Amino acid sequence: MARIIAFLVGCGFLFALIFSVIVTPREAAEESVAHRFHKHPKEVAFSSDGPMGKFDRAQLQRGFQVYKEVCSACHSLHLVAFRDLQEIGFTAPEVKAIANQWAIEVPSVDPATGEPATRKALPSDKFPSPYANETAARAANNNALPPDLSLMTKAREGHAAYVYSLLSGYQNPPANLPAEAQPGTGLYYNPYFANLNIAMPAPLAADGQVSYADGTNATIDQMAKDVSAFLIWTAEPKLENRKRTGWAVVIFLLIATTLAYLSYQTIWAEKKGKRVAA
């Protein structure tokens, strides 16, 4: 019995070896194509960067406008409530108006019939999903599922720089792109996407797609940067508080360390003085 088991295990190892020899070169070739044409996120700076960084409220409001007018048709913000917008400078009446005028209504139940219904959003509601469920979302997007954007700048390598680069990086495939890497039906070439081809068409298609209330020139680059800044906030709305707390802790530790050192010096100076006198 032991010999039979050993024979089967040996066959398994042999099969795995043969499989790796046959399959690995093809996978390596695919990786080399993606590696050759894939680009790292662009260099971009945000006001919230660094230990002293703070959110630019005007930019966050512009980014919210881009999300509202461009991104919200496909992408949800499940972890953000309308009332949270007060933290980026909107007043309570403005937030109430934004919720009431939101294009997508909140799922509800008709109290008279018990049937599914929808209602106008309230400030306490989270941003409603543009689709009833995952099946509906895939059906409307060539079987691709638009991800929720609440934590997007934390969920992707490169963080906000990746989001900014992806939104502003759509282009035609280069002439030397191998045929197997060419975008197929319903796909679009973007060198900042992991496998080069993405199912989402360019959401920011032209300058002036959004008209900013503060008069900022709405270029594709500016809109991409503004909505990326907004998504930094949605992913970590308490970022400024965390930084302030961090600095308070550092200052406290420095003071405590200094006092402890001075106390140590005072106590041991007396001990040393007694030893010398003795």
C-alpha positions as CSV (number, residue, x, y, z in Angstrom):
1,M,0.0,0.0,0.0
2,A,2.8,2.4,0.9
3,R,4.5,1.7,-2.5
4,I,1.3,2.5,-4.3
5,I,0.9,5.8,-2.5
6,A,4.5,6.7,-3.1
7,F,4.1,5.9,-6.8
8,L,1.0,8.2,-7.0
9,V,2.8,11.0,-5.2
10,G,5.7,10.6,-7.7
11,C,3.3,10.8,-10.6
12,G,1.8,13.9,-9.2
13,F,5.2,15.6,-8.9
14,L,6.0,14.5,-12.5
15,F,2.7,15.9,-13.8
16,A,3.3,19.2,-12.0
17,L,6.8,19.5,-13.5
18,I,5.6,18.8,-17.0
19,F,2.7,21.3,-16.6
20,S,5.0,24.0,-15.3
21,V,7.4,23.5,-18.3
22,I,4.6,23.8,-20.8
23,V,2.5,26.6,-19.2
24,T,5.2,28.9,-17.6
25,P,6.7,30.2,-20.8
26,R,3.3,31.4,-22.0
27,E,2.6,33.1,-18.7
28,A,6.0,34.7,-18.7
29,A,5.5,36.0,-22.2
30,E,2.2,37.6,-21.1
31,E,3.8,39.2,-18.1
32,S,6.6,40.6,-20.2
33,V,4.2,42.3,-22.5
34,A,2.3,43.9,-19.6
35,H,5.6,44.8,-17.9
36,R,7.0,46.4,-21.0
37,F,4.0,48.7,-21.7
38,H,2.6,49.2,-18.2
39,K,3.4,52.6,-16.7
40,H,3.8,53.5,-13.0
41,P,1.5,56.2,-11.7
42,K,2.5,59.8,-12.5
43,E,4.0,62.1,-10.0
44,V,1.3,64.2,-8.5
45,A,1.1,66.2,-5.2
46,F,-2.0,66.8,-3.1
47,S,-2.4,69.4,-0.3
48,S,-3.2,66.5,2.1
49,D,0.2,64.9,1.5
50,G,2.8,64.8,4.3
51,P,2.6,65.0,8.1
52,M,1.5,68.6,7.9
53,G,-0.9,68.2,5.0
54,K,-4.5,69.5,5.1
55,F,-7.4,69.1,2.7
56,D,-8.1,71.9,0.2
57,R,-11.9,72.3,0.8
58,A,-12.3,74.1,-2.6
59,Q,-10.7,71.2,-4.4
60,L,-12.7,68.6,-2.5
61,Q,-15.9,70.4,-3.5
62,R,-14.7,70.5,-7.2
63,G,-13.9,66.8,-6.9
64,F,-17.3,66.0,-5.5
65,Q,-18.8,67.9,-8.5
66,V,-16.8,65.6,-10.8
67,Y,-18.0,62.6,-8.9
68,K,-21.6,63.8,-9.0
69,E,-21.7,64.7,-12.7
70,V,-19.4,62.0,-14.1
71,C,-18.7,59.1,-11.8
72,S,-21.9,58.6,-9.9
73,A,-23.7,57.2,-12.9
74,C,-21.7,53.9,-12.5
75,H,-19.8,54.0,-9.2
76,S,-21.2,54.0,-5.7
77,L,-20.0,55.5,-2.4
78,H,-21.4,53.0,0.1
79,L,-19.4,54.3,3.1
80,V,-20.2,58.0,2.7
81,A,-23.4,59.7,3.9
82,F,-24.7,63.0,2.4
83,R,-24.3,64.7,5.7
84,D,-20.6,64.0,5.6
85,L,-20.3,66.6,2.9
86,Q,-20.5,69.3,5.6
87,E,-16.9,68.3,6.5
88,I,-15.7,69.6,3.1
89,G,-17.4,72.9,3.4
90,F,-21.0,72.5,2.4
91,T,-23.7,74.0,4.7
92,A,-26.5,71.9,6.2
93,P,-29.1,73.4,3.8
94,E,-26.8,72.8,0.8
95,V,-26.4,69.1,1.9
96,K,-30.1,68.8,2.3
97,A,-30.6,70.1,-1.3
98,I,-27.9,67.9,-2.7
99,A,-29.6,64.8,-1.1
100,N,-33.0,65.8,-2.2
101,Q,-31.9,66.5,-5.8
102,W,-29.7,63.4,-6.2
103,A,-30.5,61.7,-9.5
104,I,-30.7,58.2,-7.9
105,E,-33.3,57.6,-5.3
106,V,-32.9,55.5,-2.2
107,P,-34.6,52.0,-2.1
108,S,-37.5,51.9,0.2
109,V,-40.9,50.2,0.8
110,D,-44.3,51.6,0.1
111,P,-45.9,51.7,3.6
112,A,-49.4,51.4,2.0
113,T,-48.8,48.3,-0.1
114,G,-45.5,46.8,1.2
115,E,-44.1,46.8,-2.3
116,P,-40.6,47.9,-3.1
117,A,-40.3,51.6,-3.9
118,T,-37.9,54.5,-3.9
119,R,-37.8,57.8,-2.1
120,K,-35.8,61.1,-2.2
121,A,-32.5,60.8,-0.3
122,L,-32.1,62.4,3.2
123,P,-28.8,63.9,4.6
124,S,-28.5,60.8,6.8
125,D,-28.6,58.4,3.9
126,K,-25.5,56.9,2.3
127,F,-25.0,57.6,-1.4
128,P,-27.3,55.2,-3.2
129,S,-25.9,52.7,-5.7
130,P,-26.7,53.4,-9.3
131,Y,-27.7,49.7,-9.8
132,A,-30.1,47.5,-8.0
133,N,-27.6,44.6,-7.6
134,E,-24.4,43.2,-9.0
135,T,-26.2,41.4,-11.8
136,A,-27.8,44.6,-13.0
137,A,-24.4,46.4,-12.8
138,R,-22.7,43.8,-14.9
139,A,-25.5,43.7,-17.4
140,A,-25.1,47.5,-18.0
141,N,-21.3,47.4,-18.2
142,N,-20.4,44.5,-20.6
143,N,-20.2,42.1,-17.6
144,A,-17.7,44.4,-15.8
145,L,-18.5,45.4,-12.2
146,P,-17.9,49.1,-11.4
147,P,-16.2,49.1,-8.0
148,D,-17.4,51.2,-5.1
149,L,-15.1,54.3,-4.8
150,S,-15.3,54.9,-1.0
151,L,-11.9,53.3,-0.3
152,M,-10.5,53.3,-3.8
153,T,-7.4,55.4,-3.0
154,K,-6.5,52.9,-0.3
155,A,-7.4,49.8,-2.2
156,R,-5.1,50.3,-5.2
157,E,-1.3,50.3,-5.3
158,G,-0.2,53.8,-5.9
159,H,-3.2,55.2,-4.1
160,A,-4.5,58.6,-5.3
161,A,-1.7,58.9,-7.8
162,Y,-3.0,55.7,-9.5
163,V,-6.5,57.0,-9.7
164,Y,-5.3,60.3,-11.1
165,S,-3.1,58.5,-13.6
166,L,-5.8,56.1,-14.7
167,L,-8.3,58.8,-15.3
168,S,-5.9,61.0,-17.3
169,G,-4.0,58.2,-19.0
170,Y,-6.4,56.9,-21.7
171,Q,-4.7,56.8,-25.1
172,N,-4.6,54.9,-28.3
173,P,-2.6,51.6,-28.3
174,P,1.0,52.1,-29.4
175,A,1.9,50.8,-32.8
176,N,4.3,48.2,-31.5
177,L,1.8,46.7,-29.0
178,P,1.6,42.9,-29.7
179,A,-1.7,41.7,-31.2
180,E,-2.5,39.6,-28.2
181,A,-2.4,42.7,-26.0
182,Q,-4.6,44.8,-28.2
183,P,-7.9,45.9,-26.6
184,G,-10.8,43.7,-27.6
185,T,-14.4,44.5,-28.0
186,G,-15.6,46.7,-25.1
187,L,-12.1,47.3,-23.8
188,Y,-10.0,50.5,-23.8
189,Y,-6.2,50.9,-23.7
190,N,-4.8,52.5,-20.6
191,P,-1.1,51.8,-19.7
192,Y,-1.7,52.6,-16.1
193,F,-4.1,49.7,-15.7
194,A,-2.6,46.4,-14.6
195,N,-3.3,44.4,-17.8
196,L,-3.3,47.5,-20.1
197,N,-7.0,47.0,-21.2
198,I,-9.9,48.3,-19.1
199,A,-13.6,47.9,-19.5
200,M,-14.4,51.4,-18.4
201,P,-14.4,54.0,-21.2
202,A,-12.6,57.2,-20.5
203,P,-14.9,59.0,-18.0
204,L,-13.1,62.3,-18.5
205,A,-13.3,62.7,-22.3
206,A,-12.8,66.4,-22.9
207,D,-11.8,69.6,-21.3
208,G,-14.8,71.6,-19.9
209,Q,-16.8,68.4,-19.3
210,V,-17.7,69.9,-15.9
211,S,-18.3,73.6,-15.3
212,Y,-16.7,74.6,-12.0
213,A,-18.6,77.2,-9.9
214,D,-15.4,78.8,-8.7
215,G,-14.2,79.4,-12.3
216,T,-11.4,76.9,-12.2
217,N,-10.4,75.7,-15.7
218,A,-11.8,72.2,-16.0
219,T,-9.1,70.5,-18.0
220,I,-9.0,66.7,-18.0
221,D,-5.9,66.9,-15.8
222,Q,-7.6,69.2,-13.3
223,M,-10.7,67.2,-13.1
224,A,-8.7,64.0,-12.6
225,K,-6.7,65.6,-9.8
226,D,-9.8,67.1,-8.1
227,V,-11.8,63.9,-8.0
228,S,-8.7,62.0,-6.8
229,A,-8.4,64.5,-4.0
230,F,-12.1,63.9,-3.2
231,L,-11.5,60.2,-3.1
232,I,-8.6,60.7,-0.7
233,W,-11.1,62.3,1.6
234,T,-13.8,59.6,1.2
235,A,-11.2,56.9,2.1
236,E,-10.0,58.8,5.2
237,P,-12.3,61.7,6.2
238,K,-10.6,62.0,9.6
239,L,-7.1,62.4,8.1
240,E,-6.5,65.9,9.5
241,N,-7.6,64.8,13.0
242,R,-5.3,61.8,12.8
243,K,-2.4,64.0,11.9
244,R,-3.2,66.5,14.7
245,T,-3.4,63.7,17.1
246,G,-0.1,62.3,15.9
247,W,1.7,65.6,16.4
248,A,0.1,66.0,19.9
249,V,1.4,62.5,20.8
250,V,4.9,63.2,19.5
251,I,5.1,66.5,21.4
252,F,3.8,64.8,24.6
253,L,6.4,62.0,24.2
254,L,9.2,64.6,23.7
255,I,8.2,66.5,26.8
256,A,7.8,63.3,28.8
257,T,11.2,62.0,27.7
258,T,12.8,65.3,28.6
259,L,11.3,65.3,32.0
260,A,12.2,61.7,32.6
261,Y,15.8,62.4,31.6
262,L,16.0,65.5,33.9
263,S,14.5,63.5,36.7
264,Y,17.0,60.7,36.1
265,Q,19.9,63.2,36.2
266,T,18.7,64.8,39.4
267,I,18.1,61.6,41.3
268,W,21.4,60.0,40.3
269,A,23.4,63.2,40.8
270,E,22.4,63.0,44.5
271,K,23.3,59.3,44.7
272,K,26.7,59.9,43.1
273,G,27.3,62.9,45.4
274,K,26.7,60.7,48.5
275,R,29.0,58.0,47.2
276,V,31.8,60.4,46.5
277,A,31.4,61.9,50.0
278,A,31.5,58.5,51.6
